[in-house]
Amino acid sequence: MAVVKLKNINYRYPLTKEYALKDISFEFGEGKFYGLIGENGGGKTTLCSLIRGLIPHFYHGELEGQAEVFGTDIRDHKAEELAVRIGYVFQNPFSQMSGVKNTVFEEIAMGLENLGVEKEEMIRKVEDVCRLLNIEELMDKNPNELSGGQRQRVAFASIIVMDNDMLVIDEPTSQLDPYGTENVFEIIRKLKETGKTIILVEHKIDLIAEYCDEILVMEAGQIVCHGETEKILSSLELLDHNAMIPPAALWGHEMKAAGRPLAGIPVTAAQAVEYARRRGGTEDGD
């Protein structure tokens, strides 16, 4: 079942002539993990804003076409309803913080508090999510004193605690070091296990390859290709659309060009190791 249906979508921001989204038609299925990749300025964040309802409820502009979320036109949804059903982790964790709470515990609990969740249940939910994300030691700290990586984990916690039906995650590792990136993707791995619909924008293509079920490639406001992760990320055509190819896939193509083809073109490091093992066994047999 599709949770988001987009048909002939065109959108431009207020006071601009160029369309940020052009002729977008796509359906996002329930329980799938989607990766949005492509050039900077290609429309990925704008598409996320549309799905989340920030367009047209916050960013007005000019929206054409049909956009349904959970079976209702996006224009007919109330913004607060979408906020409850769709969690949005912003690119910049500093913009995710309310700036009005004195502790991390209060920051994470704010959404539940606004929904009128009973105190005992709210405490339990916040403690559970802090335990899940290994941030129990941060609960009594002031959010304004946290590092970028810690803020990102708290931003995730404030969304996860709401138990949304769908998650939109926009470049969560853009301001993180390798250790922080590893922590964030451990969180994403746990989210995938919940079976929720997840849409992820991320430039670290090797991580996209590891976690996503399907890939959408965006360029100049359009979806230029889409499909299953392995099929899309193993294709050299990505380079024609200013998108990156996983290092494992590049190696696979290099092996093929050198006359030493593998069982397939790998897109993850684990696949590359397995294909190399098979290749080695074949050569030994020869």
Secondary structure, 3 states (H helix, E strand, C coil): CEEEEEEEEEEECCCCCCCCEEEEEEEEECCCEEEEEECCCCCHHHHHHHHHCHHHHCCCCEEEEEEEECCEECCCCCHHHHHHHEEEECCCHHHCCCCCCCCHHHHHHHHHHHCCCCHHHHHHHHHHHHHHCCCHHHCCCCHHHCCHHHHHHHHHHHHHCCCCCEEEEECCCCCCCHHHHHHHHHHHHHHHCCCCEEEEECCCHHHHHHHCCEEEEEECCEEEEEEEHHHHHCCHHHHHHCCCCCHHHHHHHHHHHCCCCCCCCCCCHHHHHHHHHHHHHHHHHC
